[in-house]
Amino acid sequence: IYLILNRTPMKLDIKEKLKIFGPAMVISIVGFVVAYQFVTPAPPRNIIIGTGSPEGAYFAYGKKYHELFAKENIELEVKITAGSAENLKLLEADSDSVDIAFVQGGIGTLAKTEKLVSLGSLYFEPLWIFHQKDFALHRLSDLKGLRVAVGVEGSGTKVLTTQLLGLNGINAKNTRLLSYDSQQTAERLLKGEIDVAFFVTTHRTSYLWQLLKSKSITLMGLERAEAYALRYHYLHVLKLPEGVIDFQDNIPSRDLTLVAPSTQLVARTELHPALIELFLQTAEKVHKSGVGFERRGEFPAPKHLDFELSPEAKRFYQSGTPFLQRYLPFWVANFLNRMKIMLLPLLALLYPLFKLMPPIYRWRMRSRIYRWYSELETVDSEIHKEDLTANLDEYWLILDNLEDKVSNISVPSAYSEELYSLRLHIDMLRNKLYRDLEKNKRTK
């Protein structure tokens, strides 16, 4: 019996709540739907980075980036290319060839579009000039007429080497300029098939160590390095102290001066902002320690750039890693960051609505009880008249009907007191009528 009696009021209570809170919920949902139109899309899970030849530093770093991105459930495809010049063309291509790439400083002058942004520079890439020990070479002008390997077409090495040789009057008309990839160039140089070879790379590459250790090959310093750096502002003058490569064998055998562009990360402007932030965090993990010519904490850095720094990169260098990404996995942090705009309907709609709904609900519940007091007051005013004999039955009927209607009212238990109070007032008037009836009988 208890369950039966309580089941109906509960159902009615839920229906009543839906009538009141339902419109508020609909308005809130509409607000969320409208706000969601302004939420940025989720970042893609597959992107491509342009690197370089498999034996080069770009490819090695690309694999490190690939491993770190895999931990965030993002597939970073490492694309093998000829080098910086080809990477730039792929970034500029209409097709989605690459989304981001390693680009050598100074290559940006070849760009034909403004739809590229830089994420910062990563490390120095010195220009290494090796030659057969039999040649006494001091300046680039001494290379005229020799067999010179200048790098493959599409590489940053060829672009830089061609510029420097051109300043010294050396070109394909007076010198045999050869194009091989870095590994082939090193092998041919060791075999004596090449007289001079240029490499733009870090000191970490394996073929470079082979040449440094060779007894028949020597490393050439670049005289007038300051002048080259003044002519091409993307070049930096670096000092290679005597014996720093190998103290025991004293490599190099004397202090040398080198020039070096810096490598930078360049991306398409449409690359998702969250991915830019992830690339910057990855670059910091990979390059912050600094090895060789780079000091700890020197890179990545918003300097030595060929392209405008992206807005996300500016914030990163000013404020560091975004707050949410410091403590949460990438996808969780990104979701919460994207959903910030959804706070607008929450604050503008939900909060006021749900502040108003409880008072409205209370008023609605009480109005179901209090609206019967108007009829009760009418009866109350009439029964205070002196002669009720003529209308006594009519008043009895009114009170009986009123009690029947009130008995069918269903309200939550929190409002039972008001309902019972109404029923008590009805009984009070009925008792009043009953006393008047008895009084009239005794009078007769």
N, C-alpha and C positions, 0 to 999 in steps of 0.2 A: 504493500500500500504506500509506504514511504517513497519508494522509487517512482511509482506511478504518479503520485502527487507532485513530485519534484521534477519529473521529466518535462512536462509541458511548460512550466515557467522558465526552465533553462533554455528550451528551444525558442520560446518567445523572446527571451533576453538576448540570445544571439542574433535573431532577426532584427531586433530593435537596434542593436549595436551596429549591424551592417547598414541599416538605414541611415544611421548618423555618421559612422566612420567610413562607410563605403565611398561617398562622394569625395571625402578627403583623400582616401587612398587612390582613387581614380585621378584626381588632380595631381597628386604626388607622382604617380606613375607617368602621367603625361609630361610632367616637368622633367623627370629623369630621361624619358625618351628624347625630348627636345634637346636636353643638355648633352645627351650621348652623341648627337650629331656633331658636336664640336670636340669630341674626344679624338685625339690623334690615333691612327691605326697602330696596331701592335707591330713591332719590328719583325722583319723577315727572319726565318731560321736558316736560310742559305744565302751566303754572300761570297764574293770572289775577290781575292787580293792578288794584284799583279806583283811579281817578284823579279826574278832574273834567271840566270843559268843555274843548273843544279849544284855546281861547285862554288857558286858565289855566296856572299853574305846575305843578300836579299832573300834568297831561297831558304837559307838556314834560319833566318829570323822568321820568315813566313811559316815555317814548320812549328816554331815555338809559339807563335800566335795561334796557329791551328790547334795546338794541344790545349792552350788556355781557354780558347773559345769553346772547345768540346766540353769542358767542365761546366759550361753554362748552357749546354744543350743547343749550341749553334754550330752549324757546319760551315767552317771557313775553308773554302776551296783555295788551294795554293796554285796559282797559274804560273807556269814557267814561261818566261819571255826573254827577249834579247837584252833587256835592261830598261833604263829610265826613259829613253826616248820612245821606245815601243809602249811602255806603260802609259806615257802621256797620251799617245795616240789612242790607246784603248779606253782611257778615261774620257776622251773627247768624242769617241765614236757614238753614233746614235743608238746602236745596239747595246744591250747590257753586257758588254765584254768583261769589264771589271768594275767593281764598286769603289775600290780603294787600292792604292798602290804605293810602293816605295819609289820615290823620285829623287834623283840627285840634284843638289843645289845648282842653280844656273840653267837647268833645263826648262824652267818655266818661261824663259824668253821665247821659246818655240811654241808656246800655247796659242791656240786659235779661238779659244772660247773663254768666257768669264764664269762659266758654270762649274768652277772648281774651287775648292777651299783647302787650306792647309790645316792639319791638326798639330803641327809643331815639328821641329827638327829632332832627330834621334841620336845621331852620333856623327863623328867626322869620318870622311872617306879619303884618306891621303892618295895623292897621285904618286905611284911608284914607277920609277924608270930604271929598268935593268938593261945591262948591255954586256957584250963579250968583253972580258978583261983585256983582250988584245987592243981594244980601242981606247985611246986617251980622249975622253969626252968630258967637257966642262960645261958647255952651254948647249941649248937646244939648236942653235945655229950650226953646231958641229955635226948634226945628224944628217945633213944634206948629202944625198947620194947613197945612203945606206939602206939596208932592208929593215924597215920599221913597222912593227905591228901596232896598229892604232885602235884595235877593238872592232867588234862586229857592228854592222849596220843596226841601228836601233838601240845601241848601248850609250850610256852616259859617258863612258870612257872615250868613245870615238868623238863625241861632240866636244868634250873638253880638250882632248889631244889635238884635234883639228884646229881649234881656236888658238892654242898656244903655239903650235907649229906655224900657223899662218902668220902670227906676229913676227916670226923669225924668217919669213920668206920661204918656208918649206911647203911644198905641195906635191901633188901626184906627177907633175911635169918634171921635177928635178930629183925626186926621191921615190923609191919603191915603197908605197904604203900598202901594208898587208892587213887583211881582216880575218881574224880567227877568234874563236871563243877563248876564254881565259885559260882553260886547261890545255887546249891545243897550242896556244901561244907559248905557255910555259914549257911544254914538251919540245916544241920546235926550237925554242931558244936554247934549251939544254943540249939539243942535238947539233947546234950550230947552224941551223937553217935560217935563223933570224939574227940580225945584228943588235937590234934595240927593240924593247917591248915596253908598252905603257899599260899600267893597270890602275884602275880606280877602285879600291876595295879596302877593307879593314885588314889589320895585321893577322887576323884569326884564320884566314883562308889557308887551306893545306898547300896549294901550289905556290903560294908566296913563301912559305917556309922552305920549300924545296929549293927555290931560287936563292934565298938568303944563305942557305947552308952550302950551296954549290961552290966549288973551287974555281970554276971557269967563268962564273957569272958574278958581276959586281953591281951594287946599287949606286945609282948616280944621284947626287944632291942637285937641287935646282937653284942655280945662281940667279940672282935678281928676283928672288921669290917675292920680296916686298913690292917690286914693280908690277909683277903679275897680279898680286892681290889688290893693288891700287887700281889696275885696269879693270879687273873683274871683281867686283865687291863681294861676290858670293864665295870667293876663295879666302882661306885662312892660312896664315903662316904657322907651321908647326916645326918644332925642333926635335930631331932624332939624335939623342946623345950617343957618343961613342960607347960601344960595348953593351948597350941596353938590350939588344936582342939576345946576345949570348956573351956573358962575361968571360967564359973560359976561352972561346975562340975569338973574342973581341970583335963581335959583329954588331954594328958596322965598325970599321977600323978607324973611323973619324966622325966628328960631329957632322950631321947633314941637316940641310934645311929642305923641308917639303911644303907643298901647298895642298890644301884639302878643301873640297866643298863639304857641305853637311848633307846627310840624307834626311828627307822629310817624308811624312805621311800625307798624301794628297788624296782627297775624296771628291766624289760628285756632290754637288750641292743638295741633291735629293736624298742622300744617304740618311737613314733614320737617325734622329738626334740621340736616341738611346744607344745606338750602335757606336756613334761617335764617342760617347762617354765611355763605353766599354773598351773601345780601341785605345783611348787615352789611359785608362786604368791598366790595360795590358802593356802598353808602351812603358808605363812607369815601372811595372814589375820587371820588364825585360832589360830596360836601358838605364834605370836609375843608378845601379851600382857603379857604372863607369869602369871601363878597363882600357888600359893603354893611354891614348891621347885624351880620353875624357875623364874628368874629375867626377867623383861621386856626387850625385845630385845635380850635375850640370845639365843633363838631358833626362827626359824630353823637355824642350824649352820653346817658348813662343818667339823665337828669333831665327835669323838666317833663312827667311821664308821667301818663296817665289810667288805665293798666292796669299790672298787675304785669310786671316785666321778665322775659323768658324766661330759663331757665337757660343756654341757649347764648349769649344776649346778655351775661349776667353774666360768663361766662368770657371772652368776646371783649373786653369793656372792661377786664377785669383782666389778661389775658395777651396780647391781640392776636390776630392771625390764627393759627389752628392750625398747628403745625409742618409737617405734610405739605403743607398747601395753600400754604405759602410758596414751595415749590420744585417742586411737581408740578401738572399739570392737575387741574381739579376732579374729573373722574370717576375718575382714577387715585388721587388722594388719598382720595376717598370710599370707593373699593373697599378700599383697604388699611386704612382706619380701621374699616370694617365687619368686615373679616376678622380684627381683633385677637383676637376671642373664639376664633378657630380656633387660636390659639397654645396654648390650654389642652390640647386632645388631643395637640398636638405635644409639649408639655413633659411631660404626665402619662402619655402612652402611648408615643409614638414613641421618645423618648429612652431610657427604661429598656429598652424592648423591643429596640431595636437595639444597646444596650450588652450585652445578654445573648445575643443571637443568635449573634455570632461564637464565643464560648466553647462554646455549645451545638452549633454546627455542627462545631467542631473535635472535640468529644467524640464526636459522632455518627460522623464519619469514622473516627476512631481505634478506636471500638468495633467497627466492621466488621472490623477487623484483629485487635484484641487478644482478641476473644471466642474465637478459635481456639487461643489459647495454653493454655486449660484442657485440651483434648484432647492437645495436644502435651506438656504437663507429665505427663499420665497415662502416656503412652508412655515418656517420659523416666525416670519413676520405676521402670517395670517392666523396662526393658532393663538396669538396673544390678544386677538379680538375677543369681545365679551361673549358673543353668541356663536358657537361652533356647531350647533346641532344640525343645521341645514347642510353644512359642507363636511361634516366629520368623516363620512364614508369616503368622500373624494380624497381627503388628506391621507386616510389610511391607504388607499390605493396608490397614491403618489409615492408614499414612503416605501410601500412594498415593492413597487416597480424600481425605485431608486436602489433599494437594497439588492434586488436581483442583478441589476447592472453592475453595481459595485462588487458583488460577489464574483463576477466574471473577470474582474480586473486582475491582470498578472503583472507583477513588478518584481525586480530583484529583491532578495532578502534585506538588502541595505535600506530599502524604502518601505518595508512592511509596517514600520511604526506609523508613518503617515496614513497608510491604508487602514490599519486598525483604528486609528484616531477618527477617520471619516465614518467608519461603521459604528463606533461608539456614539458619535454625534447623531447618527440616524436613530439609534436606540434611545437616545435622550429625548428626541422629539416624539418618538412613538410612546415612550413612557408619559410624556407630557399630555399627549392625546388621550391616553388611557386614564390618566388621573382626571382629566376634564370630563371624560365620558362617565366615570363613576360619580363624579360630583353632580352631573346633570341627573343621573338616575336617582340619587338621594334627594335631590331637590323636588323631583316629581313625586 
